[in-house]
Amino acid sequence: MKFSLILATINRVDELYRFFDSLLEQSYKEFEVILVDQNKDSRLSVVVEHYITFLDIKHIKIEPKGLSNARNVGLEHIQGDVIAFPDDDCWYPKDLLLNVERLFHETSQYWGFTGRCQNEQGEESVGKFPMEEMLVEKDNVFKVAVSITIFVRYCEEFKFNEQLGVGSNTVYKSGEETDYVLQMLSKGYKLLYTPDIILGHPSEFVKGGAMELYKKAKQYGVGFGYLLKCYKFNYATIIKYLVRPIGGCFLSLILLRIDKVMYYIGSFLGRIKGFFYESKA
């Protein structure tokens, strides 16, 4: 089994060294990297030159049109059986690909698998993940299908919605990976979430100040709200997800975590906007 790792990147260099170093350490070696470079300059040339002797890297330069567009470009160049979508600031533990390969060979009933993220200290990052194994379903997709943890068999039927995600020309700056998974679920494909799949990713609350977190959460929330409407979630689920950030806000206020307070306020406002905004992605 060969993995195709589609890495879309822009404006980062140092973080890529950590990711590629983690690939050098992988115990499972059958993989390729599709590096979709959206930088207008050649800043990544030195990175590619540093690793291309040791890793199978396809370096593809494109104009910056957003994350979903970049991933779709990457899908056009893969030669592997299973695809994944690492972030340009994540890293892979040594036995990650080996463990995922074993899951695919142990059972044929699942189209793919998802997992969870930890930071450098081994703490949860990019959300709070369940510790029990479960089928990925419409009602839990937001918490068990983070993009960098998705490993699925390739099927040309499924593409990323280029009106969703960071860098898109719409207000919907997130939700592209959830939409990608929901496409599969709507066609009857089964995905399994397992906490045994663990990837490295920095914690979202250490990347900037309170206002930066507010802006980011609001942008991401718009895509979240759009998906709640687009995929016709039931009313109980819609209400739960729309008001949940309010609870997080009050708890963070009690704990005097102003960064998290601003994050949850932004998330709430973004979700409301995405759900009621009239334009369609």
N, C-alpha and C positions, 0 to 999 in steps of 0.2 A: 504494500500500500504506500502510495506517495502522497505527501501533503503539499498543497499549494498555499503559501502564506502570502496573502495580499496585503501589503503594507502601504497605505496611502499616507503621504506626509507633506507637510509644508511648514516652513519657518523653524524647523528643529534640526540640530546636528548632533550635539553632545549626547542626547538621549538615545540616538540610534546606535552609538557605540555599545551602550549597555545591552541593547536588544540583540545586536549581532554577536556580541561576546557570549550571550546566553545560548545562542544557536550553535556556536562552536562547541559548547559543552553538552549538547543534546546526546543522550545515549542512543536515540533512534535517528538515523542519518538520512532516511529517504524523504527529502523535502526540497522544495525550491522556494525562493523568495521572489515575489513579483513586487518590486519597489516602484510605486507610482509616484513620481516626483513632480509636485506642483509648484516648486520654486521657480522663479523667473531667472535665477542665476544658476551657476554650476557648483553651488556650495557642497553638494553631496558627492561630487566626483571623487574627492579624496577618500570619502568613507567607502564608496564602492571599490575603489582601487585597493584599499586596505584589506578587504575581505573576499574579493572575488576569486582569489586563488584557492580559497578554502571552502567557499559556499557557492551554491548554484543560485546566482542572482541575475534577474532580468531587470535592468534599469530603464524605466519608461518615463520619458519627459512629456508632460502635457500642460496645457494652459490651466490655471486654477479656476475650476468651475464647480468646486464643491466636493465633499467627501463621497457622496453617493455616485457622482459621475466618475470619480477616480477609481472607486471599487468596481464599477461596471467595466471600465477600461481594463482593469486587472483581470477580470473574469474572462476577457477575450484572449488572454495570453497564457492561461494555465495549462499544465500538462499532467496535473495530479488527479488523484481519485477523490480526495477530501480537501475541502477548502476551509480556510480560517482567515480572520481579519484582525490581526494584531494592531494595536495602537502604536504610534511612534514613540511613546514614552513608557511602554510596558516591557516586561521581560518574561522569559519562559524558564521555569525550574527545570533542572537537569533531565528528569524523567517524564516530563509532560507529554511529549509526543509519543513516547513508548507506551505510557498509560492509556492514552486516547486510542492508539492503534490496537491495543489489547481489547478495549471495549468494543470496537467495531468488529473484531474477529470473534468475540465471545457470543455475539447475538446479531442476527440479521434483521430483526424486527424494527430497529430504529434507523431513521434516516440520518440522525445525527445526535450529538450530545452537547450539553452546555455545562458550565461550571461556575466557579466563584473567583474573586480577586482578593489578594492580600497585599499589604504594603511591605516596606523593608523590614518592619518590626514583626511581621507575621500577623498583623491585625487586619480585620476586614476593611476593605476599601471599595469605593464605587458602589456603595449600597450595603444593605444588610441581607445576607444570603441565608436561606434555610440550611439546616444541617442534616436534613433527611432527603433521601432520593425521591424524585417524583417525576411524573410525566409533565412535559411542558404543555400547558393548556392556555386557552385564551384568558382565563381568569387569573393566572399567575405569571403570565409572560413577562410582565414588567419587572419582576423581581428575580427571575431565573434565566433570563436570556440577554445578558449584557453582551454587546457585540464582540469584544475581544475573547470571550469564553466560548463562542460558537464554533463548533466543528461539524460540518455537514457534507454529505456526498454532493458532488457537483451535478446540477441539472440546469440546462440552458433555459428552462422555462422561467426560472426565478432570477429577477434582476432587482437592483435597488431603485426605489422611487427617487428620481433626481430632483424632485421638488421638496424633498425632505433632507434634513441633515445640515451639518456645519458647512457654510460656504454656498448654500443654495440661494437662488434669487427670490426666495419667498420668505415669509415670516417664520416658517417652520424649520427651526435650526436643530432639530433632533427627531428621534423616532424612526430613523431609517432602518436600523437593525431590527427593531420590533416589528415594523411593517414587513421586513424580509422574512421573519419567522412566521408572522401571521399568514403570509401568503402560503407557506408550506402547510401550516395547520389547516387552513381552509380547504386544501386539496387532499387532506386525509393522511399526510405524512406524520410519522410519530418521532418526536424528539424526547430525549431523556435528560433531565437535570441530575447531576451527581456531584455532591460536595467533594468527591475525590479528585476532580479536575480543578487544579489550583494554578492561577496565573499571578504574576507580580504586576502591580500597578500602584502608583502613588495615591495617597488619600486625597480626595477632592477638596478637603478643607485646609490644605496647606499650600495651595497654589496661588493665593492672592489675598487681598484685603476684603473687608466686608462688602464694599460696593462692587468689587469685581465678582465676588461670589453671587451677589444679588443679580447682576446683569446676566451672568452665565445661567443661573437657575431659571430666570425669567425666559431667556431664549429657549432653553431646553423644555421648559414647561409648555410652551406653545405647541410644540410637536406632540407632546404627551396628550394634551387636550384634544388635538385634532384626531389622534388615533382613537380616543374614546368615542368620538362622534362617528368617525369614518367606519369603524368596524362594529358599530351598533352594540356596544356593551350594555348590559342590563342596567336599569336605573340604580340599583343598590351599589353596583360596582362603580358606576360613574360618580355617585355622591361620595362614596368612600375615598376615591382617588382625588376628587376635587377639594375635599375639606381636610384630608390627612395632613397637608403641610401646616394647617392652623395648629394642630396638636403639637407638631414638632416645634413650631414657633414659640408656643407658651412654655414648653419644657426647656427649650434652650434659653429662654428669658430667665427662668428660675435659676438656671445654672450659670447665668451671666455669660453665655456664649454668644456674643453679639454677631460674630461671623455666621453662626448657624441661624440666628434669628433672621438676618438679612437674606440668607440662602432660602429659608422656608417662605419668607414673604415673596421673594421673587418667583419661587416655584408655584405658589398659590396664584399669583396674578397671571403668570404665564399659562397655567392650565386653564384658567377661566377664559382668557383671551383665545386660546387655541380651540376651545370647545364651542365658543359662540361666534368666532370670527367667520364672516360670510364666504371669504375666498376659499376655493378648493385647491388642494395640492395635486 
